[in-house]
Amino acid sequence: MKIAISGKGGVGKTTLAALLSRAFAESGYSVLAIDADPNAGLAATLGFPHPEKITPISEMSALIEERTGARPGQVGAFFKLNPRVDDLPDRYSVQYNGIRLMVMGGVKRGGSGCYCPENTLLASLITHLLLARDEVVVIDMEAGIEHLGRGTARAVDKLLIVVEPGRRSIETAFRIDRLARDIGLRNIAVIGNKIRSQSDKEFLISSLTDFELIGFIPYDRALVDADLANRPLADSSQQVIAEVKNVYHALLSTAGKLAERGKQVS
């Protein structure tokens, strides 16, 4: 499966990405977790030792120049639009507890050098990960889908939008949904997080009537305490882990239906 996770900053998408990666790995799947959020935190959430020492791909200047033919930040330079990336997951991923991890780094937006060698390398790498890798890929993205394009959207089995009870989170979910559909991504679902009460759950259900909701994860102070104590969040709350396991089973069910539909078409 190829799973992309997005949502407003602070809603808990990195924790979900970590726990889903853990659930797949514990079930025997080969898992590649991708931290595509500029505020990288997936390594620490998974409990990787010394996460601060992991260099994002977008900051590997020598690699970028080697593969694209241009230095990052070089104005007016010609560079390759299809650099070789197939060897990068094995060379630049780190492994811990059965999960391999790659940190992408930030994608620059328009007006800040969007069309540049580092972005080209990242885009090519994401395309390779989604289209050519035969494993579970879980991508923790920022509040958008900047790392995805029309060519890769069809490879995403599920875009999960994480929301919390609140208007700003709901508005972000609708914005992400519009962006996703603009590039042809249709397999979209919402997961409610930080649910404190039944009224929180009902608020999300009533606000997101056009979305598929596949899980509601409770608020647990233990996550906050673990963050303050610099402990891995992925190990800190059994009730959150249990609910994410339910999301995991829902995703497996989706994968089974997609496979069956493919057999019928063929």
C-alpha positions, 0 to 999 in steps of 0.5 A, a space after each residue: 500500500 501507498 498511504 499519504 497523510 496530511 492535515 493542519 499542523 499540530 493535528 497529530 498526523 506524524 503520530 498517526 504516520 508513526 503508529 501506522 508504520 509500526 502496525 504494518 511492520 509488526 504484521 510482517 510488511 516491509 515498511 518505508 516511512 517518508 518524512 516529507 514535512 519540513 518540520 521533520 518529527 517522524 524519526 523522533 516519534 518512532 523512537 529512532 536514536 539521534 534523529 537530529 543527525 539524519 540529514 534531509 535529502 533536500 540538504 544533500 547538496 553534493 548528491 543533488 549536484 551529482 544527480 541533477 548536474 546543478 548546485 542547489 541555489 545556482 541561478 539560471 543553471 541547466 539541470 536534469 529533469 529526470 535524475 536517477 533516484 532508484 538507488 537512493 532509498 537503499 543508500 539513504 534510508 535509516 532503519 530501526 525496529 523493522 521500519 526504514 525511514 527517509 527524511 525528504 526536507 522541505 519543498 520550496 513554493 512558487 516565488 522562492 525557487 520552486 523550479 530548482 534542482 533539489 525540488 526536481 530530485 525530491 519529486 523524482 524520488 517521491 514518484 519512484 517511491 510510489 510507482 516502483 517500490 513493492 512495499 508499504 510506503 507511508 508519507 507524512 506530509 505537511 498541510 497540503 499535497 505539494 509532494 504529489 503530482 498528477 503522475 503520482 496521485 494514481 499510485 496513492 491507495 489512500 490519502 488520509 486527512 487528519 482533523 481535530 475538532 475545530 473549524 480551522 482543521 475542518 477548513 484545512 481538510 476541505 482545502 486539501 481535498 480540493 487540491 487532491 481532486 485537482 490532480 486526480 486523487 480520489 481515494 481520500 478518507 478522514 481520521 478524527 484525532 484528539 477526540 475528548 467526547 461524543 460531542 467532538 465526534 458528532 461535530 466532525 461527523 456533521 461537519 464532514 458529511 461528504 467525506 469517508 471517516 475511517 477512525 476516531 482517535 481519542 485525546 490522551 494526555 500521555 502523548 503530551 507528557 511523552 513529548 515533554 519528556 522527550 520519549 517516543 510518542 509511538 509507545 506512549 498511549 495504549 488506547 491511541 495505539 488500539 484505535 490506530 490498529 482499527 484504522 490499519 484494519 480499515 486500510 487493509 480492507 480497502 486494499 482488498 476491495 481495490 485488488 478485487 476490483 482490479 481483478 474484475 476489470 482485468 
